[in-house]
């Protein structure tokens, strides 16, 4: 099996697995009842995963600290989103604040 054939096979297996995984939800909906504690843990797990992704994206670059400009931009965007600002305003303010800090020499 060549490298390309192996890659294509892995992609196909992952695609079929992903599709099957997505079908399980609707197929089992209403047939499987999860205890309340499990539902709470799943909800908490989703929040923890999102926070971990946010922290990784906001604080690291290339395996190291990204500098202070990026976390400051994320903080500005987070505060504006929390206050209910429109999405384009949140994105532009976050990017603008990070760019301004970088222009001022804050890495």
C-alpha positions as CSV (number, residue, x, y, z in Angstrom):
1,X,0.0,0.0,0.0
2,X,1.5,3.3,-1.0
3,X,1.6,6.4,1.2
4,X,-1.1,8.1,-0.9
5,X,-3.4,5.0,-0.8
6,X,-2.9,4.7,2.9
7,X,-3.8,8.4,3.4
8,X,-6.9,8.0,1.3
9,X,-8.0,4.9,3.2
10,X,-7.5,6.7,6.6
11,X,-9.5,9.7,5.3
12,X,-12.3,7.4,4.1
13,X,-12.4,5.5,7.4
14,X,-12.5,8.8,9.4
15,X,-15.3,10.1,7.1
16,X,-17.4,7.0,7.6
17,X,-16.8,7.0,11.3
18,X,-17.8,10.7,11.6
19,X,-20.9,10.2,9.6
20,X,-21.9,7.1,11.7
21,X,-21.2,9.1,14.9
22,X,-23.5,11.9,13.7
23,X,-26.3,9.4,12.9
24,X,-26.2,7.9,16.4
25,X,-27.6,11.0,18.0
26,X,-30.9,11.2,16.1
27,X,-31.2,7.4,16.0
28,X,-30.9,7.0,19.8
29,X,-32.8,10.2,20.7
30,X,-35.5,9.2,23.2
31,X,-34.3,5.6,23.5
32,X,-31.5,6.3,25.9
33,X,-32.1,8.4,29.0
34,X,-29.0,9.8,30.7
35,X,-29.1,10.4,34.4
36,X,-29.2,14.1,35.5
37,X,-25.7,13.9,36.9
38,X,-24.3,12.7,33.6
39,X,-26.1,15.5,31.7
40,X,-24.6,18.0,34.1
41,X,-21.1,16.6,33.6
42,X,-21.5,16.6,29.8
43,X,-22.6,20.3,29.9
44,X,-19.7,21.1,32.2
45,X,-17.3,19.2,30.0
46,X,-18.4,21.2,26.9
47,X,-17.7,24.5,28.8
48,X,-14.3,23.3,29.9
49,X,-13.4,22.2,26.4
50,X,-14.4,25.6,24.9
51,X,-12.5,27.4,27.6
52,X,-9.4,25.3,27.0
53,X,-9.6,26.0,23.2
54,X,-10.0,29.7,23.9
55,X,-7.0,29.7,26.3
56,X,-4.8,27.8,23.9
57,X,-5.7,30.0,21.0
58,X,-5.4,33.2,23.0
59,X,-2.2,32.5,24.9
60,X,0.0,30.4,22.8
61,X,1.7,30.5,19.4
62,X,4.2,27.9,18.1
63,X,4.3,26.2,21.5
64,X,5.2,29.3,23.5
65,X,3.5,32.4,25.0
66,X,1.9,34.5,22.3
67,X,2.7,37.8,24.0
68,X,0.4,40.3,25.7
69,X,-1.3,41.8,22.7
70,X,-3.3,38.8,21.7
71,X,-4.7,38.0,25.2
72,X,-5.6,41.7,25.5
73,X,-7.5,41.6,22.2
74,X,-9.3,38.5,23.3
75,X,-10.2,40.2,26.6
76,X,-11.5,43.3,24.8
77,X,-13.6,41.0,22.4
78,X,-14.9,39.0,25.4
79,X,-16.0,42.0,27.3
80,X,-17.8,43.5,24.3
81,X,-19.5,40.2,23.5
82,X,-20.5,39.9,27.2
83,X,-22.0,43.4,27.0
84,X,-24.0,42.5,23.9
85,X,-22.1,44.3,21.2
86,X,-22.7,43.3,17.6
87,X,-20.4,40.6,16.3
88,X,-18.6,42.8,13.7
89,X,-17.9,45.4,16.5
90,X,-16.5,42.6,18.7
91,X,-14.2,41.3,16.0
92,X,-13.0,44.7,14.9
93,X,-12.4,46.0,18.4
94,X,-10.5,42.8,19.4
95,X,-8.3,42.9,16.3
96,X,-7.8,46.6,16.5
97,X,-6.8,46.6,20.1
98,X,-4.3,43.8,19.5
99,X,-2.9,45.6,16.4
100,X,-2.6,48.9,18.4
101,X,-0.7,47.2,21.2
102,X,1.6,45.5,18.7
103,X,2.1,48.9,16.9
104,X,3.0,50.4,20.3
105,X,5.7,47.7,20.8
106,X,3.8,45.4,23.2
107,X,4.6,41.9,21.9
